[in-house]
Amino acid sequence: MSYKNIKEPNYNNHYNLYQMCLPLNLEYVLDEDDELFSFLKAIGGIDFSRYMKKNETRGRKGHDNFRMLKAILFAYMQHGKPSLRKMEDLCAHDVRYIWLTEEKKPSFMAFERLITEYLIADIDEIFYDITFHLVSKMDLSTENMYIDGTKVEAYANKNSFVYKNTILTNMKKMFSNMTEDIILLNQEFGYDFRYGGDYCAQEIGYISQYLMEVINSQEIDVCYGKGHRKSALQKHMDKFISYHERQSGYEYWLDVIGNDRNSCSKTDHDATMCRTKMDYYCNTGLSRPCYNLQIGVSDGLIVNAGLFQRAGDVKTFIPFMERYREYRGTLPLNPMADAAYGSMENYLYCCANGMNPVMKYQNYARKNTAKFRKKKFDALNWETDDAGHKICPDGRVFSEYVGDSCSEKSGILQIRQLYREKDHCRSCQMRKECLSLKKKKGDSDDGGYRTTGKNVAAEELHGYVDETLSSEFGKNLKKLRSVMAEGAFGVLKEDRGFTRFSRRGLDNAKMEFLLVCLGFNLRKYHHWYRKKCKEKVKSLSN
């Protein structure tokens, strides 16, 4: 009788170190310092049902918008500027995001639909509601707002620029050539087309259409290419067709640029060409398509944020503050900003709305430097008598009234009183040097003597700013503005990686910027919350 040997498999040879096993504790325990706990504390009490309401549908309900919004906010809090693919990966593998989305694991397209269909429309209310909920939780003061701006590159091609001045220059040259062609056309064929001045695309199109109808009615052959001779009428028609195409393009881009800008980008029409600072050694002053970002920081938290198309900061102050009042209902008492915001329009706006005009003006820092003080022929360095008249380095008093110089810059009437010396600077030993300096600046008149201007309202406001900022309170405001406003931009750019937009269009870029600011604020709350928890544990242990 034969026996069959049955060999058992050798399990030791097939052992896998990474073989999964059933854990005794099925619950994953997070560290007590994890960002998820502070995030849930931060958004606790906010009614998210007011945002992103879905319309009733008979088909599939889709993902829960509110849980996806929480996942987006938590991702911006942790990673600064996450991509859609990054958020999809987090919801698939990170246990915190899996818990936030109730294990639904939305795809990157689900996040894209949420952003484009819902979040863009409600991002302003979401930003201000969450921000001021954090302000109340952290018991912060919004009396002082530290304002600053920066340029961030748009998601557009670098060489796709369109400048208004270039268009206007080319239009002027084209109108001159067009006038000559219309005169020649009228002389050759006896037409009576209008010529001279400006032309619109519709008017040029009417001329080219009329010539085309004449060619068809007279059965004139239209020919192109080598070996063919065009008729005189066809040559004129081709010229005006090309004029019509150029003028239509010019009018289109002028309409895109608008009245408040001087340039735009072809790949992102809302972006403006701005000079940017790449680094401290080279590539400075490069023109790139950018957006002007404005933030207002109070006690380390970004309480106001806006996106503007203007390259300068001076015109953004009033709409920036009105945006704050629209959602907050009030205005800060001390809006501290640098010299880029100091204008008569902004000062008067502050006075009319109960705010202290504490923004620096253009020559605030320059006029106290040693280099500027050496310029003895600059009227800002001259002394004044008891009546407020300027005294030149030769000891002459400019007390003779000449007249007023009026300007309506920014829609505000500004009156500048002009004074001169009664002897018209005769027999002054320093006259030649003084007048040559002013001639370079274009401030000397044809009589060969100096005049000085006096703007009573501006000087009074500048005196108030000098007095306020020279006090201990003002020095503290200047120091905190550099720390908070510029420091916030430093964190957003260097630490959070926000150096370029990833979406095109003003609304899309604003949504992206406000989400980055919300992530910054939630991160601030996390550090504040952990600090309070440690202080509480320390006090209980003592």
C-alpha positions in Angstrom: 0.0 0.0 0.0 1.4 3.4 -1.1 1.0 6.6 0.9 0.8 10.0 -0.8 2.8 12.8 0.9 0.9 16.1 1.1 3.2 19.1 1.7 1.9 22.1 3.5 2.9 25.6 2.2 5.7 27.3 4.0 4.1 30.4 5.5 7.4 31.7 6.8 8.7 32.1 3.2 5.7 34.1 2.1 5.5 36.4 5.1 5.0 40.1 4.2 6.1 42.8 6.6 3.5 45.2 5.2 0.6 42.7 5.5 -2.5 44.5 6.9 -3.9 43.4 10.2 -7.0 44.2 12.1 -6.2 46.8 14.8 -7.6 46.4 18.3 -8.6 50.1 18.3 -10.6 50.9 15.1 -10.7 54.7 16.0 -7.9 56.9 14.7 -6.8 59.2 17.4 -5.6 62.7 16.4 -3.0 64.7 18.3 -4.7 67.3 20.6 -2.7 70.1 18.8 -4.0 69.1 15.4 -5.4 72.0 13.2 -8.7 70.2 12.8 -9.8 70.9 16.4 -9.0 74.6 16.2 -10.7 74.8 12.7 -13.9 73.3 14.1 -13.8 75.8 17.0 -13.2 78.6 14.5 -16.2 77.8 12.3 -18.4 76.7 15.1 -21.6 78.9 15.3 -21.5 80.0 11.7 -24.7 79.3 9.8 -23.4 77.9 6.4 -26.9 77.2 5.2 -27.2 80.8 4.1 -24.6 80.2 1.4 -24.5 78.2 -1.8 -28.1 77.1 -1.8 -28.9 74.4 -4.4 -31.9 74.6 -6.7 -34.4 71.7 -6.3 -33.6 68.9 -8.8 -35.3 65.6 -9.6 -32.0 63.8 -10.3 -29.1 62.9 -8.1 -28.5 65.3 -5.2 -24.7 65.3 -5.5 -22.3 66.2 -2.7 -23.1 68.3 0.3 -21.9 71.8 -0.5 -21.4 72.8 3.1 -19.1 69.8 3.9 -17.2 70.5 0.7 -16.8 74.1 1.7 -15.4 73.1 5.1 -12.9 70.8 3.3 -11.8 73.7 1.0 -11.4 76.1 4.0 -9.4 73.5 5.9 -7.2 72.8 2.9 -6.4 76.6 2.5 -5.7 76.8 6.2 -3.2 74.0 6.0 -1.6 74.3 2.6 -1.9 78.0 1.7 -2.9 77.6 -1.9 -3.9 74.0 -2.7 -4.9 72.8 -6.2 -8.1 71.0 -7.0 -6.1 67.7 -7.5 -4.5 68.3 -4.1 -7.9 68.6 -2.4 -9.1 65.5 -4.2 -6.1 63.6 -2.9 -6.6 64.9 0.7 -10.2 63.8 0.7 -9.2 60.3 -0.5 -6.3 59.6 1.9 -6.3 62.1 4.8 -8.6 60.9 7.7 -9.4 64.5 8.7 -10.8 65.3 5.2 -12.5 62.0 5.0 -14.3 62.8 8.2 -15.2 66.3 7.0 -16.8 65.0 3.8 -18.4 62.0 5.5 -16.3 59.6 3.4 -17.8 60.8 0.1 -14.4 61.5 -1.4 -15.4 64.2 -4.0 -13.3 64.5 -7.2 -11.5 67.6 -8.4 -14.4 68.3 -10.8 -16.8 68.3 -7.9 -14.7 71.0 -6.2 -14.5 72.9 -9.6 -18.3 72.9 -9.9 -18.8 74.1 -6.4 -16.3 76.9 -6.9 -17.7 78.1 -10.3 -21.4 77.6 -9.6 -21.7 78.7 -6.0 -18.5 79.9 -4.2 -17.7 82.8 -6.6 -21.1 84.4 -5.9 -21.0 84.1 -2.1 -17.2 84.4 -1.3 -17.6 88.0 -0.1 -20.2 87.2 2.5 -18.3 84.0 3.6 -15.1 85.9 4.0 -16.5 88.7 6.2 -18.8 86.5 8.2 -15.9 84.1 9.1 -13.4 86.9 9.7 -15.6 88.8 12.1 -16.7 85.7 13.8 -13.0 85.1 14.5 -12.6 88.8 15.6 -15.3 88.2 18.2 -13.9 84.9 19.4 -10.4 86.3 19.7 -11.7 89.6 21.2 -9.7 91.8 18.8 -10.0 95.5 18.3 -10.7 96.8 14.8 -10.2 100.5 15.8 -6.9 100.6 14.0 -6.6 99.2 10.5 -3.2 98.9 8.9 -3.5 99.1 5.1 -1.1 98.0 2.4 -1.1 96.9 -1.2 1.0 94.7 -3.5 0.9 93.4 -7.1 0.5 89.7 -7.8 0.9 88.3 -11.3 -2.2 87.2 -13.1 -2.6 83.9 -14.9 -1.9 85.4 -18.3 0.9 85.4 -20.9 3.7 87.8 -20.3 3.8 89.2 -23.8 0.1 89.6 -24.4 -0.1 93.2 -23.4 -2.3 96.0 -24.9 -1.6 99.6 -24.1 -4.1 102.4 -24.5 -1.5 105.1 -25.5 -0.2 102.9 -28.3 -3.7 102.4 -29.6 -4.5 106.1 -29.5 -1.2 106.9 -31.3 -1.8 104.4 -34.0 -5.4 105.6 -34.4 -4.2 109.2 -34.9 -1.7 108.1 -37.6 -4.4 106.0 -39.3 -7.0 108.8 -39.2 -4.4 111.1 -41.0 -3.9 108.5 -43.7 -7.6 107.9 -44.0 -8.3 111.6 -44.5 -5.9 111.7 -47.4 -7.5 108.6 -49.0 -11.0 110.0 -48.6 -10.0 113.3 -50.2 -8.4 111.3 -53.1 -11.4 109.1 -53.5 -13.8 112.1 -53.6 -11.6 113.8 -56.2 -11.3 110.7 -58.5 -14.9 109.6 -58.5 -16.8 112.7 -57.4 -18.1 111.3 -54.1 -18.9 113.4 -51.1 -17.7 111.4 -48.1 -16.9 113.3 -44.9 -13.3 113.7 -44.1 -11.3 115.2 -41.3 -11.3 114.6 -37.5 -12.0 111.2 -36.1 -13.7 108.2 -37.7 -15.6 105.2 -36.2 -15.6 101.7 -37.4 -19.2 101.9 -38.6 -18.5 105.0 -40.7 -15.4 103.3 -42.3 -17.5 100.1 -42.9 -20.2 102.2 -44.7 -17.6 103.5 -47.1 -16.1 100.1 -47.9 -19.6 98.6 -48.3 -20.7 101.4 -50.7 -17.6 100.9 -52.8 -18.3 97.1 -52.9 -21.8 97.8 -54.1 -20.5 100.1 -56.9 -18.0 97.4 -58.0 -20.8 94.8 -58.2 -23.2 97.2 -60.0 -20.5 98.1 -62.6 -19.4 94.5 -62.9 -15.8 95.3 -62.2 -13.6 92.2 -61.9 -12.2 91.8 -58.4 -8.8 90.1 -58.6 -5.9 89.2 -56.3 -2.5 87.6 -56.6 0.4 88.0 -59.0 -0.1 88.8 -62.6 -3.4 90.7 -62.0 -4.0 94.4 -62.0 -6.6 95.8 -59.6 -8.9 98.5 -60.6 -8.6 101.9 -59.0 -12.0 101.4 -57.2 -10.9 98.0 -55.8 -7.6 99.5 -54.5 -9.7 102.1 -52.5 -12.1 99.4 -51.3 -9.2 97.2 -50.1 -7.7 100.1 -48.2 -11.0 100.9 -46.4 -11.6 97.3 -45.6 -8.2 97.1 -43.9 -9.0 100.4 -42.1 -12.3 99.0 -40.9 -10.6 95.9 -39.5 -8.0 97.9 -37.6 -10.5 100.4 -36.2 -12.8 97.6 -35.1 -9.9 96.0 -33.2 -8.9 99.4 -31.7 -12.4 100.1 -30.5 -12.8 96.6 -29.0 -9.6 96.9 -26.9 -10.4 100.5 -25.8 -13.8 99.2 -24.6 -12.0 96.3 -22.7 -9.5 98.7 -21.1 -12.1 101.3 -20.1 -11.5 104.7 -18.6 -9.8 103.7 -15.3 -6.9 101.7 -16.8 -4.2 102.3 -19.4 -3.5 98.7 -20.4 -4.8 95.1 -20.2 -3.7 91.6 -21.2 -5.1 89.6 -24.2 -5.3 86.4 -22.2 -6.9 87.9 -19.1 -8.8 91.1 -20.0 -9.3 92.1 -16.4 -5.5 92.1 -15.6 -3.5 95.3 -15.8 0.1 95.7 -16.9 2.0 96.8 -13.7 5.7 97.2 -12.9 6.8 94.4 -10.6 9.8 93.9 -8.3 11.3 90.5 -9.0 14.3 90.7 -6.7 16.7 93.3 -5.3 19.4 93.0 -7.9 18.0 92.5 -11.3 14.7 92.3 -13.3 13.2 95.2 -11.4 10.5 97.3 -13.0 9.3 94.6 -15.4 5.8 95.1 -16.7 3.6 92.1 -16.1 -0.1 91.4 -16.1 -1.1 91.8 -12.4 -3.9 92.6 -10.0 -3.6 95.1 -7.2 -4.2 93.4 -3.9 -5.3 95.5 -0.9 -5.5 94.2 2.7 -6.4 95.8 6.0 -5.0 94.1 9.1 -6.2 94.7 12.7 -4.4 92.9 15.5 -2.8 90.5 13.1 -6.0 89.4 11.4 -6.9 90.4 7.8 -10.3 92.1 8.4 -10.6 93.7 4.9 -9.4 92.4 1.5 -10.0 93.6 -2.0 -8.8 93.1 -5.6 -8.5 96.1 -7.9 -7.4 96.7 -11.5 -5.8 100.1 -10.9 -2.0 100.1 -10.8 -1.7 102.8 -8.2 -2.9 102.6 -4.6 -4.2 106.2 -4.1 -7.4 105.5 -6.1 -8.1 102.3 -4.3 -8.5 103.7 -0.7 -12.1 105.0 -0.9 -13.6 101.9 -2.7 -11.6 99.7 -0.3 -13.0 101.4 2.8 -16.5 101.5 1.3 -16.2 97.7 0.8 -15.5 97.3 4.5 -18.4 99.5 5.5 -20.8 97.5 3.2 -20.2 94.3 5.0 -19.1 95.5 8.5 -21.4 98.5 8.8 -18.7 100.8 10.4 -15.3 102.2 9.5 -12.1 102.0 11.5 -11.0 105.1 13.5 -7.4 105.1 12.4 -6.8 103.8 8.8 -2.9 103.7 8.8 -1.3 103.6 5.4 1.9 104.6 3.7 2.6 107.6 1.5 1.0 106.0 -1.6 -2.5 106.7 -0.1 -1.9 110.3 1.0 -4.0 112.6 -1.2 -6.5 115.4 -0.6 -9.3 113.3 -1.8 -8.5 110.5 0.7 -7.9 113.0 3.6 -11.2 114.7 3.0 -13.0 111.4 2.8 -11.6 110.4 6.2 -12.7 113.8 7.7 -16.2 113.4 6.3 -16.6 109.9 7.6 -15.3 110.3 11.2 -11.9 108.8 10.6 -8.5 110.3 11.5 -6.4 111.2 8.4 -3.2 109.5 9.6 -1.9 108.3 6.2 1.5 109.6 5.2 1.7 112.0 2.3 4.2 112.2 -0.6 7.1 114.2 1.0 6.5 113.0 4.6 9.7 110.9 4.9 11.8 112.8 2.3 11.5 116.3 3.7 13.2 115.2 7.0 16.2 113.5 5.4 19.7 115.2 5.5 20.0 115.0 1.8 16.8 116.9 1.2 17.6 119.4 3.9 20.7 120.5 1.9 18.6 121.7 -1.0 18.3 125.3 0.2 16.4 126.5 -2.9 13.5 124.1 -2.4 10.6 126.1 -0.9 9.8 123.2 1.5 13.0 124.0 3.3 12.4 127.7 3.6 11.3 129.3 6.9 8.1 131.1 7.4 7.2 134.3 9.2 4.3 134.9 11.6 2.0 135.6 8.7 2.8 132.3 7.1 4.9 133.8 4.2 8.0 132.0 2.9 11.5 133.5 3.5 14.1 132.6 0.9 17.8 131.9 1.7 18.6 135.5 0.9 16.2 136.7 3.6 13.5 138.0 1.2 9.9 137.6 2.2 7.4 136.3 -0.4 4.4 138.3 0.7 3.1 139.9 -2.5 -0.1 138.1 -3.6 0.0 137.2 -7.3 -3.2 135.2 -7.9 -4.7 131.7 -7.5 -3.9 128.5 -9.3 -6.9 126.2 -9.4 -7.1 122.5 -10.2 -9.9 119.9 -10.0 -7.8 116.9 -9.6 -9.9 113.8 -8.7 -13.0 115.9 -8.8 -11.9 118.1 -5.9 -11.3 121.8 -6.3 -7.9 122.7 -4.9 -6.9 126.4 -4.7 -3.2 127.3 -4.5 -2.3 130.9 -3.6 0.7 132.2 -5.4 3.1 134.8 -3.8 6.2 136.6 -5.0 8.8 138.9 -3.5 7.9 142.6 -3.8 11.2 143.5 -5.6 10.8 140.6 -8.0 14.1 139.0 -6.8 16.2 142.0 -8.2 19.8 142.4 -7.0 19.7 138.8 -5.5 23.1 137.3 -5.5 21.7 133.7 -5.7 19.1 134.6 -8.3 20.7 132.7 -11.2 21.2 129.5 -9.3 17.7 129.7 -7.8 16.0 130.3 -11.1 17.9 127.6 -12.9 16.8 125.0 -10.3 13.2 126.1 -10.7 13.4 126.2 -14.5 14.2 122.5 -14.5 11.1 121.8 -12.5 9.0 124.2 -14.6 8.0 126.4 -11.6 9.6 129.7 -12.6 7.5 132.2 -14.5 8.4 134.4 -17.5 9.2 137.5 -15.4 12.5 136.1 -14.2 11.5 135.8 -10.5 10.4 133.1 -8.1 6.9 132.4 -6.9 5.8 130.2 -4.1 2.5 128.5 -3.7 0.3 128.0 -0.6 -2.5 125.5 -0.3 -4.1 126.3 3.1 -6.2 123.1 3.3 -3.4 120.8 2.3 -0.9 122.4 4.6 -3.4 122.2 7.5 -4.0 118.5 6.9 -0.3 117.8 6.5 0.4 119.6 9.7 -2.2 117.4 11.5 -0.5 114.3 10.0 3.0 115.5 11.1 1.7 116.2 14.6 -0.1 112.9 15.0 2.7 110.6 13.5 5.4 112.4 15.5 3.7 111.5 18.8 4.2 108.2 20.6 0.8 107.0 19.4 1.7 107.8 15.8 5.1 106.2 16.0 3.4 103.0 17.3 1.0 103.2 14.4 3.9 103.4 11.9 5.8 100.5 13.5 2.7 98.2 13.6 1.8 99.0 10.0 5.2 97.7 8.9 4.9 94.6 11.1 1.3 93.7 10.4 0.4 94.8 6.9 3.7 94.1 5.2 4.3 91.1 7.4 0.9 89.6 6.3 1.9 90.0 2.7 5.3 88.4 3.5 3.5 85.3 5.0 1.1 85.1 2.1 3.9 85.2 -0.6 6.8 83.4 1.0 5.2 81.0 3.5 1.9 80.3 1.8 3.3 80.4 -1.7 0.8 82.9 -3.1 2.9 84.5 -5.8 0.7 84.0 -8.9 -3.0 83.5 -9.6 -4.2 80.2 -11.0 -7.5 81.5 -12.3 -8.4 84.1 -15.0 -10.9 87.0 -14.6 -11.6 89.5 -11.9 -14.2 87.5 -10.1 -12.2 84.2 -10.2 -9.0 86.0 -9.0 -10.9 87.7 -6.1 -12.4 84.4 -5.0 -8.9 82.8 -5.0 -7.4 85.8 -3.0 -10.2 85.8 -0.4 -9.8 82.0 0.2 -6.0 82.5 0.7 -6.8 85.3 3.2 -9.3 83.1 5.0 -6.7 80.4 5.3 -4.3 83.0 6.8 -6.9 84.0 9.3 -7.8 80.5 10.3 -4.1 79.7 10.7 -3.8 82.8 13.0 -6.8 81.5 15.0 -5.1 78.1 15.4 -2.0 79.6 16.9 -4.0 81.8 19.2 -6.2 78.9 20.3 -3.3 76.6 21.0 -1.6 79.4 23.0 -4.8 79.9 25.1 -5.0 76.1 25.7 -1.4 76.0 26.9 -2.0 79.0 29.2 -5.1 77.3 30.7 -3.2 74.0 31.3 -0.4 75.9 32.9 -2.7 77.9 35.2 -4.5 74.7 36.3 -1.3 73.0 37.1 -0.1 75.9 39.2 
